[in-house]
Amino acid sequence: MRCVVQRVTRAAVRVQGEVVGEIGGGLLVLAAFAPDDTADELGWTARKLPDLRVFSDDAGLMNRSLRDAGGGILLVSQFTLYGDIRRGLRPSFTGSAPPEAARRLYDDFAALLRAQWPQVAEGRFGAAMAVELVNDGPVTLILERGRSGGKTATTC
């Protein structure tokens, strides 16, 4: 599983012009799933997101989590996070889970995330979506658990 997490002052998802999910301040989470993702990996990510210390404290340091700062999570499926462009000019998506498996993983992850945090809005799986956001900071992180069991979270 791979997520791009952005701290936002607001974010919304539209499908055919209709808002299907929106939040004020909080986290926009773009999530992609690999064929070998497990419930353990989904749970690890769902537990981690509300506790990421990416919100500023009174001193301007990123010491506060969503649990401290409040706000929502907007979850959007985005299989293109597994796009491989190392060869050629057209991305290959062979690292992404097939649509049926990805849908199941997405639904399971959304349920696990809701168990951790009450304010979760969503895009629409498989739809052509227009995502609007105001990135706060900007703060953008890539969250991915290493396959060897090691945990990795990197910044971009």
ChimeraX attribute file (.defattr): number of C-alpha atoms within 10 A of each C-alpha:
attribute: neighborCount
match mode: 1-to-1
recipient: residues
	/A:1	24
	/A:2	23
	/A:3	24
	/A:4	21
	/A:5	22
	/A:6	25
	/A:7	24
	/A:8	25
	/A:9	17
	/A:10	20
	/A:11	24
	/A:12	22
	/A:13	24
	/A:14	18
	/A:15	15
	/A:16	10
	/A:17	9
	/A:18	10
	/A:19	14
	/A:20	15
	/A:21	20
	/A:22	23
	/A:23	22
	/A:24	16
	/A:25	21
	/A:26	26
	/A:27	31
	/A:28	32
	/A:29	24
	/A:30	20
	/A:31	21
	/A:32	22
	/A:33	29
	/A:34	19
	/A:35	15
	/A:36	12
	/A:37	16
	/A:38	12
	/A:39	12
	/A:40	9
	/A:41	17
	/A:42	21
	/A:43	16
	/A:44	15
	/A:45	20
	/A:46	20
	/A:47	15
	/A:48	13
	/A:49	21
	/A:50	23
	/A:51	15
	/A:52	16
	/A:53	18
	/A:54	22
	/A:55	22
	/A:56	14
	/A:57	14
	/A:58	8
	/A:59	7
	/A:60	8
	/A:61	11
	/A:62	13
	/A:63	15
	/A:64	17
	/A:65	19
	/A:66	21
	/A:67	15
	/A:68	13
	/A:69	17
	/A:70	15
	/A:71	21
	/A:72	24
	/A:73	31
	/A:74	26
	/A:75	26
	/A:76	26
	/A:77	22
	/A:78	20
	/A:79	21
	/A:80	16
	/A:81	18
	/A:82	20
	/A:83	14
	/A:84	16
	/A:85	11
	/A:86	9
	/A:87	8
	/A:88	8
	/A:89	8
	/A:90	10
	/A:91	13
	/A:92	15
	/A:93	16
	/A:94	12
	/A:95	17
	/A:96	23
	/A:97	20
	/A:98	14
	/A:99	14
	/A:100	9
	/A:101	15
	/A:102	21
	/A:103	16
	/A:104	12
	/A:105	22
	/A:106	21
	/A:107	12
	/A:108	14
	/A:109	21
	/A:110	19
	/A:111	16
	/A:112	18
	/A:113	24
	/A:114	14
	/A:115	13
	/A:116	18
	/A:117	20
	/A:118	11
	/A:119	15
	/A:120	21
	/A:121	20
	/A:122	19
	/A:123	24
	/A:124	15
	/A:125	16
	/A:126	13
	/A:127	11
	/A:128	12
	/A:129	21
	/A:130	15
	/A:131	16
	/A:132	13
	/A:133	18
	/A:134	16
	/A:135	18
	/A:136	16
	/A:137	13
	/A:138	9
	/A:139	15
	/A:140	20
	/A:141	16
	/A:142	17
	/A:143	21
	/A:144	18
	/A:145	18
	/A:146	13
	/A:147	12
	/A:148	6
	/A:149	8
	/A:150	8
	/A:151	11
	/A:152	11
	/A:153	12
	/A:154	10
	/A:155	10
	/A:156	7
